[in-house]
């Protein structure tokens, strides 16, 4: 099955984030507060800026899951002031080809 690599997305990952996010919106349009059409219209700069957490003054953790060099999952954790003890999960998505597959350690 291979090892899944989970890492934090950075502004340099704008094209990867765009690809995975748009795939998630196409696959599960009723699961998100945005639409494929809205987000497909964003510029490359806007995708990069979304991942510039320092610029946006956002306490967040955008994660990508990769398997064999291919993005298979996405999730964002965000902490909103003033409740710094609670993280909210956004944009959680797993590729349909990987759903229901578990690996044993």
N, C-alpha and C positions, 0 to 999 in steps of 0.2 A: 504494500500500500504506500509506503514512503512516509517520510516525516513531514508534518505540517510545521511551517515556520510562521510564527505570528510576530509582527513587528509594527512599530509606530510609523505612520505615514508622515512625511515631511513635505515642505513646499516643492521639493524636487520631484515628488511622486505625483504631481498634478495630473499628468496623462494617465497614469495607472488608476488613480482615484476616479477620474472621469469615466474610464472604461468600466470599472466595477460598479460604480454608482449607477450608470446608465443601464447596465445589464440587470441590476437589481430592480430598477424601476420598470423595465420591460417585463421581467419575470413575475414580479409581484406588485402590480400597480395599485392594488387596494391596501397595501401594507405601509404606505408612506404618506406623508403630508404634502408631497410634491408630485409632479408628474414628469414623465420622460420628456415630453415636449417642452416644459418649462426649463428643465435642466440641460437639455441638449442645446438650447439656445445660448447658454453661458459661454463666454470667451475663455480661452486657455488661461488668461491672466486671472479671471474670476475663480477658476478651479484651483490654481496655485495659491491665491489669496485665502481661500477657504482653509487651507492647511497651514497658513502662517498664524499660528496660535498666539505668538507674542504680539504681532501687529494687531490682531483682533482682541487682545487682552482677554483671552478665553482660557479657562482652566479645563482642558479637555484632553482626551486620549483617543485619537483616531487610529484604529487598528486595521490591519489587513492580514488575512490568512492566506498563505501561499503553499501550494503543493506541487512539487516538481517544476518550480518556476512559474506556475500559473496561479493567478489570484482566484481563490475559491470562497472567500468570505470577507465580510466587512462589518465593523461595529465602531460606534463612537460612544465614549463615556464622557459626560460633561457634568461639572460641578457648578451649580448656580449659587451666587451670593444671595442671601446671607447664610443659607444652609450648607455649610461646607462639610457636613458629615454624610451627605447623601449624594451619590452619583446617579445620574439619569442616563439610560442607554438609548441611543438613537441609531438609526440606519443599520440595524442588525439584519444581516442577510447571509445566507449560505447558498452556494451554487446548487441547483437541483441535482446535479450529478454526484454531490457529496452528502446530501441529506440522508440521515439514517445510518450512515457508515461510521462505526466506532473503531478505534484502534486500541489494542490492549498494550499496556506498558509491561 
